[in-house]
């Protein structure tokens, strides 16, 4: 069991760290394209709210936004009636990356369906449920590690 979990973790981490092409000039890391996705799905979101979406600090999300803004993917605007608040929007280039990201997810699910057939959606839901339960188990074990 440990070997399977470690193999999955290694594959995931390599995939997680790998930059990908989303049809814009710059290749993007997973956290960057998912930030673009979150902004596109919640136009006008502010830094504090976006940090909450990813459970990261405001400085962490601010650094990510600075990078995406300098790449021309995200636009920062002052809040309505509050110049200190920064609201986030996608540029045309950002929307292109957003759309291409969604297309990649659709293609990924098509491949998933080829492997798992008609039960693909049920399998994925069940797997994610069980994976979440396993994650909670591991968190509990980590907190109680002195017992083992």
Secondary structure, 3 states (H helix, E strand, C coil): CHHHHHHHHHHHHHHHHCCEECCCCCEECHHHHHHHHHHHHCCCEEHHHHHHHHCCCHHHHHHHHHHHHHCCCEEEEEECCEEEEEEEEECHHHHHHHHHHHHHHHHHHHHHHHHHHHHHHHHHHHHHHHHHHHHHHHHHHHHCHHHC
